[in-house]
Amino acid sequence: MGRTGRTVDKVTDGDTFKIKRNIRGSRFVRIAGVDTPERGEGGSRLHVLL
């Protein structure tokens, strides 16, 4: 099974973003408990694989 992914810039703890999958629609991912800068401090870069 192939994986799809998305790279998101300026991620902060508590962010929710949408990842579009090729076959089965979309998934929403919420970032929680990740050591990232606080909102307004620039954020981090994150790559998510599903």
Buried (B, 14 or more C-beta within 10 A) or exposed (E): EEEBEBEBEBBBBEBEBEBEEEEEEEBEBEBEEEEBEEEEEEBBEBEBEE
